[in-house]
Amino acid sequence: MDSLIQVRNLCIDFGEKSVLNHVSLEVSEGEIIGLLGANGAGKTTLLKLLSGLLEPTEGQITVSSHNPWNERDKVLKHLGILIETPVFYEHLTAYENLSIHLEYMDVKADIDKILSLVGLDDAKSKQVSKFFLGMKQRLAIARCISHKPKMLLLDEPINGLDPVAIKDIRELFINIKKNGTTIILSSHILSEILQTAESIVIISNGNLQQLGSIDTLKEQHRDEIENYLIERMRG
């Protein structure tokens, strides 16, 4: 498979604190990558670098052969991004919010179908101000996929969802991946990563470890897989 993302010797410092140290990463098209790390490890920072929201101290990134800082408009055409708390026009409906996003992206799409995919078909005419947290997370995912991006960058996308909704969203991610979309999924819920992702990347102490296939890791570590990953997250 072709590489969609290439990261080479990426470093970023905040003041005197080094957050990522000479990180390198390669992501192929059509993968679901689980991104793990303790709080403050640098997961969100890495996603922001990939999307062009932050610029590194040194190193290189290409997304679909484009630089995310110098060619951000081109990169954003290929990305669906959910990083930190999603922001909407609260006085507008779910349908209207997606319509504005699609207009901004200069894309046409079936909004009714998208809302149905994320389980919001009965709430399309409801003001977002009346949504509870889980509904806003669903709407954020709908916005991410509405312009049919090549890749999704998702930071804790199942926050606020109940177990039924988590299962629904997990199945949605797997179906999206079947259409060739690459997903980088950051989550604190280790069991969910193990059920959804195909391979794992861990950030620990500013360093990145691309551990490879989850199936291989499960075979190697069997009932100790969670303990093994936690130890790697601790560094």
Contacts in CASP RR format, 6 or more apart in sequence:
PFRMAT RR
TARGET T0000
AUTHOR 0000-0000-0000
METHOD contacts of the structure
MODEL  1
MDSLIQVRNLCIDFGEKSVLNHVSLEVSEGEIIGLLGANGAGKTTLLKLL
SGLLEPTEGQITVSSHNPWNERDKVLKHLGILIETPVFYEHLTAYENLSI
HLEYMDVKADIDKILSLVGLDDAKSKQVSKFFLGMKQRLAIARCISHKPK
MLLLDEPINGLDPVAIKDIRELFINIKKNGTTIILSSHILSEILQTAESI
VIISNGNLQQLGSIDTLKEQHRDEIENYLIERMRG
1 28 0 8 1.000
1 29 0 8 1.000
1 30 0 8 1.000
1 31 0 8 1.000
2 28 0 8 1.000
2 29 0 8 1.000
3 26 0 8 1.000
3 27 0 8 1.000
3 28 0 8 1.000
3 29 0 8 1.000
4 27 0 8 1.000
4 28 0 8 1.000
4 29 0 8 1.000
4 30 0 8 1.000
4 63 0 8 1.000
4 64 0 8 1.000
4 150 0 8 1.000
4 151 0 8 1.000
4 182 0 8 1.000
5 25 0 8 1.000
5 26 0 8 1.000
5 27 0 8 1.000
5 50 0 8 1.000
5 61 0 8 1.000
5 62 0 8 1.000
5 63 0 8 1.000
5 151 0 8 1.000
5 182 0 8 1.000
6 25 0 8 1.000
6 26 0 8 1.000
6 60 0 8 1.000
6 61 0 8 1.000
6 62 0 8 1.000
7 23 0 8 1.000
7 24 0 8 1.000
7 25 0 8 1.000
7 26 0 8 1.000
7 50 0 8 1.000
7 60 0 8 1.000
7 61 0 8 1.000
8 24 0 8 1.000
8 59 0 8 1.000
8 60 0 8 1.000
8 61 0 8 1.000
9 22 0 8 1.000
9 23 0 8 1.000
9 24 0 8 1.000
9 58 0 8 1.000
9 59 0 8 1.000
9 60 0 8 1.000
10 20 0 8 1.000
10 22 0 8 1.000
10 23 0 8 1.000
10 24 0 8 1.000
10 25 0 8 1.000
10 49 0 8 1.000
10 56 0 8 1.000
10 58 0 8 1.000
10 59 0 8 1.000
10 60 0 8 1.000
10 61 0 8 1.000
11 18 0 8 1.000
11 20 0 8 1.000
11 21 0 8 1.000
11 22 0 8 1.000
11 23 0 8 1.000
11 56 0 8 1.000
11 57 0 8 1.000
11 58 0 8 1.000
11 59 0 8 1.000
12 18 0 8 1.000
12 19 0 8 1.000
12 20 0 8 1.000
12 45 0 8 1.000
12 49 0 8 1.000
12 54 0 8 1.000
12 56 0 8 1.000
12 57 0 8 1.000
13 19 0 8 1.000
13 57 0 8 1.000
18 206 0 8 1.000
19 42 0 8 1.000
19 45 0 8 1.000
19 206 0 8 1.000
20 42 0 8 1.000
20 45 0 8 1.000
20 46 0 8 1.000
20 49 0 8 1.000
20 56 0 8 1.000
20 203 0 8 1.000
20 206 0 8 1.000
20 208 0 8 1.000
21 206 0 8 1.000
21 207 0 8 1.000
22 207 0 8 1.000
23 46 0 8 1.000
23 203 0 8 1.000
23 206 0 8 1.000
23 207 0 8 1.000
23 208 0 8 1.000
24 208 0 8 1.000
25 201 0 8 1.000
25 208 0 8 1.000
25 210 0 8 1.000
26 210 0 8 1.000
27 33 0 8 1.000
27 151 0 8 1.000
27 182 0 8 1.000
27 184 0 8 1.000
28 182 0 8 1.000
29 150 0 8 1.000
29 180 0 8 1.000
29 182 0 8 1.000
30 177 0 8 1.000
30 180 0 8 1.000
30 181 0 8 1.000
30 182 0 8 1.000
30 183 0 8 1.000
31 177 0 8 1.000
31 182 0 8 1.000
31 183 0 8 1.000
31 198 0 8 1.000
31 199 0 8 1.000
32 173 0 8 1.000
32 174 0 8 1.000
32 177 0 8 1.000
32 182 0 8 1.000
32 183 0 8 1.000
32 185 0 8 1.000
32 196 0 8 1.000
32 197 0 8 1.000
32 198 0 8 1.000
32 199 0 8 1.000
33 182 0 8 1.000
33 183 0 8 1.000
33 184 0 8 1.000
33 185 0 8 1.000
33 197 0 8 1.000
33 198 0 8 1.000
33 199 0 8 1.000
33 200 0 8 1.000
33 201 0 8 1.000
34 184 0 8 1.000
34 185 0 8 1.000
34 186 0 8 1.000
34 187 0 8 1.000
34 193 0 8 1.000
34 196 0 8 1.000
34 197 0 8 1.000
34 199 0 8 1.000
34 200 0 8 1.000
34 201 0 8 1.000
35 43 0 8 1.000
35 46 0 8 1.000
35 47 0 8 1.000
35 184 0 8 1.000
35 185 0 8 1.000
35 186 0 8 1.000
35 187 0 8 1.000
35 201 0 8 1.000
35 203 0 8 1.000
36 43 0 8 1.000
36 186 0 8 1.000
36 187 0 8 1.000
36 190 0 8 1.000
36 193 0 8 1.000
36 200 0 8 1.000
36 201 0 8 1.000
36 202 0 8 1.000
36 203 0 8 1.000
36 229 0 8 1.000
36 233 0 8 1.000
37 43 0 8 1.000
37 202 0 8 1.000
37 203 0 8 1.000
37 204 0 8 1.000
37 233 0 8 1.000
38 204 0 8 1.000
38 233 0 8 1.000
38 234 0 8 1.000
39 188 0 8 1.000
41 203 0 8 1.000
41 204 0 8 1.000
41 205 0 8 1.000
41 206 0 8 1.000
41 233 0 8 1.000
42 203 0 8 1.000
42 206 0 8 1.000
43 155 0 8 1.000
43 186 0 8 1.000
43 203 0 8 1.000
44 83 0 8 1.000
44 84 0 8 1.000
44 155 0 8 1.000
44 186 0 8 1.000
45 54 0 8 1.000
46 203 0 8 1.000
46 208 0 8 1.000
47 81 0 8 1.000
47 83 0 8 1.000
47 153 0 8 1.000
47 155 0 8 1.000
47 184 0 8 1.000
47 186 0 8 1.000
48 54 0 8 1.000
48 83 0 8 1.000
49 55 0 8 1.000
49 56 0 8 1.000
49 61 0 8 1.000
49 68 0 8 1.000
50 61 0 8 1.000
50 63 0 8 1.000
50 68 0 8 1.000
50 79 0 8 1.000
50 153 0 8 1.000
50 184 0 8 1.000
51 68 0 8 1.000
51 75 0 8 1.000
51 76 0 8 1.000
51 79 0 8 1.000
51 81 0 8 1.000
51 83 0 8 1.000
51 153 0 8 1.000
52 68 0 8 1.000
52 69 0 8 1.000
52 72 0 8 1.000
52 75 0 8 1.000
53 83 0 8 1.000
55 69 0 8 1.000
60 67 0 8 1.000
61 67 0 8 1.000
61 68 0 8 1.000
63 75 0 8 1.000
63 78 0 8 1.000
63 79 0 8 1.000
63 151 0 8 1.000
64 74 0 8 1.000
64 75 0 8 1.000
64 78 0 8 1.000
64 150 0 8 1.000
66 74 0 8 1.000
66 75 0 8 1.000
66 78 0 8 1.000
67 75 0 8 1.000
68 75 0 8 1.000
76 105 0 8 1.000
77 105 0 8 1.000
77 147 0 8 1.000
77 149 0 8 1.000
78 149 0 8 1.000
78 150 0 8 1.000
78 151 0 8 1.000
79 149 0 8 1.000
79 150 0 8 1.000
79 151 0 8 1.000
79 152 0 8 1.000
79 153 0 8 1.000
80 143 0 8 1.000
80 144 0 8 1.000
80 145 0 8 1.000
80 147 0 8 1.000
80 149 0 8 1.000
80 151 0 8 1.000
80 152 0 8 1.000
80 153 0 8 1.000
81 144 0 8 1.000
81 152 0 8 1.000
81 153 0 8 1.000
82 140 0 8 1.000
82 141 0 8 1.000
82 143 0 8 1.000
82 144 0 8 1.000
82 152 0 8 1.000
82 153 0 8 1.000
82 154 0 8 1.000
82 155 0 8 1.000
82 157 0 8 1.000
83 153 0 8 1.000
83 155 0 8 1.000
84 155 0 8 1.000
86 136 0 8 1.000
86 137 0 8 1.000
86 139 0 8 1.000
86 140 0 8 1.000
86 143 0 8 1.000
88 97 0 8 1.000
88 128 0 8 1.000
88 136 0 8 1.000
88 139 0 8 1.000
89 96 0 8 1.000
89 97 0 8 1.000
89 100 0 8 1.000
89 128 0 8 1.000
90 127 0 8 1.000
90 128 0 8 1.000
90 129 0 8 1.000
91 127 0 8 1.000
91 128 0 8 1.000
91 129 0 8 1.000
92 100 0 8 1.000
92 127 0 8 1.000
92 128 0 8 1.000
93 124 0 8 1.000
93 125 0 8 1.000
93 126 0 8 1.000
93 127 0 8 1.000
93 128 0 8 1.000
94 115 0 8 1.000
94 120 0 8 1.000
94 123 0 8 1.000
94 124 0 8 1.000
94 125 0 8 1.000
94 126 0 8 1.000
94 128 0 8 1.000
94 131 0 8 1.000
94 139 0 8 1.000
94 142 0 8 1.000
95 111 0 8 1.000
95 112 0 8 1.000
95 115 0 8 1.000
95 124 0 8 1.000
95 125 0 8 1.000
97 128 0 8 1.000
97 139 0 8 1.000
97 143 0 8 1.000
98 109 0 8 1.000
98 111 0 8 1.000
98 114 0 8 1.000
98 115 0 8 1.000
98 139 0 8 1.000
98 142 0 8 1.000
98 143 0 8 1.000
98 146 0 8 1.000
99 111 0 8 1.000
101 143 0 8 1.000
101 146 0 8 1.000
101 147 0 8 1.000
102 108 0 8 1.000
102 109 0 8 1.000
102 111 0 8 1.000
102 146 0 8 1.000
102 147 0 8 1.000
105 146 0 8 1.000
105 147 0 8 1.000
107 146 0 8 1.000
107 147 0 8 1.000
107 148 0 8 1.000
109 146 0 8 1.000
109 147 0 8 1.000
109 148 0 8 1.000
111 124 0 8 1.000
111 146 0 8 1.000
112 121 0 8 1.000
112 124 0 8 1.000
114 142 0 8 1.000
114 145 0 8 1.000
114 146 0 8 1.000
115 121 0 8 1.000
115 123 0 8 1.000
115 124 0 8 1.000
115 142 0 8 1.000
117 142 0 8 1.000
117 145 0 8 1.000
117 172 0 8 1.000
118 138 0 8 1.000
118 139 0 8 1.000
118 141 0 8 1.000
118 142 0 8 1.000
118 169 0 8 1.000
118 172 0 8 1.000
119 138 0 8 1.000
119 168 0 8 1.000
120 135 0 8 1.000
120 138 0 8 1.000
120 139 0 8 1.000
120 142 0 8 1.000
123 131 0 8 1.000
123 135 0 8 1.000
128 136 0 8 1.000
128 139 0 8 1.000
131 139 0 8 1.000
133 159 0 8 1.000
133 160 0 8 1.000
134 159 0 8 1.000
134 160 0 8 1.000
134 161 0 8 1.000
134 162 0 8 1.000
134 165 0 8 1.000
137 157 0 8 1.000
137 158 0 8 1.000
137 159 0 8 1.000
137 160 0 8 1.000
137 161 0 8 1.000
137 169 0 8 1.000
138 161 0 8 1.000
138 165 0 8 1.000
138 169 0 8 1.000
140 157 0 8 1.000
141 154 0 8 1.000
141 157 0 8 1.000
141 169 0 8 1.000
141 172 0 8 1.000
144 152 0 8 1.000
144 154 0 8 1.000
145 152 0 8 1.000
145 176 0 8 1.000
145 181 0 8 1.000
149 181 0 8 1.000
150 180 0 8 1.000
150 181 0 8 1.000
150 182 0 8 1.000
151 181 0 8 1.000
151 182 0 8 1.000
151 183 0 8 1.000
151 184 0 8 1.000
152 176 0 8 1.000
152 181 0 8 1.000
152 182 0 8 1.000
152 183 0 8 1.000
152 184 0 8 1.000
152 185 0 8 1.000
153 184 0 8 1.000
154 183 0 8 1.000
154 184 0 8 1.000
154 185 0 8 1.000
154 186 0 8 1.000
155 186 0 8 1.000
156 186 0 8 1.000
156 187 0 8 1.000
156 188 0 8 1.000
157 169 0 8 1.000
157 185 0 8 1.000
157 187 0 8 1.000
158 165 0 8 1.000
158 166 0 8 1.000
158 169 0 8 1.000
158 170 0 8 1.000
158 187 0 8 1.000
158 189 0 8 1.000
158 192 0 8 1.000
161 169 0 8 1.000
166 192 0 8 1.000
170 192 0 8 1.000
170 195 0 8 1.000
170 196 0 8 1.000
173 183 0 8 1.000
173 185 0 8 1.000
173 196 0 8 1.000
174 196 0 8 1.000
176 183 0 8 1.000
177 183 0 8 1.000
185 193 0 8 1.000
185 196 0 8 1.000
185 197 0 8 1.000
187 193 0 8 1.000
190 226 0 8 1.000
190 229 0 8 1.000
190 230 0 8 1.000
191 226 0 8 1.000
193 200 0 8 1.000
194 214 0 8 1.000
194 218 0 8 1.000
194 225 0 8 1.000
194 226 0 8 1.000
197 214 0 8 1.000
198 213 0 8 1.000
198 214 0 8 1.000
198 215 0 8 1.000
199 210 0 8 1.000
199 211 0 8 1.000
199 212 0 8 1.000
199 213 0 8 1.000
199 214 0 8 1.000
200 211 0 8 1.000
200 212 0 8 1.000
200 214 0 8 1.000
200 217 0 8 1.000
200 229 0 8 1.000
201 208 0 8 1.000
201 209 0 8 1.000
201 210 0 8 1.000
201 211 0 8 1.000
202 208 0 8 1.000
202 209 0 8 1.000
202 211 0 8 1.000
202 229 0 8 1.000
202 232 0 8 1.000
202 233 0 8 1.000
203 209 0 8 1.000
204 232 0 8 1.000
204 233 0 8 1.000
204 234 0 8 1.000
204 235 0 8 1.000
205 235 0 8 1.000
209 232 0 8 1.000
211 217 0 8 1.000
211 232 0 8 1.000
217 225 0 8 1.000
217 228 0 8 1.000
217 229 0 8 1.000
218 225 0 8 1.000
221 228 0 8 1.000
END
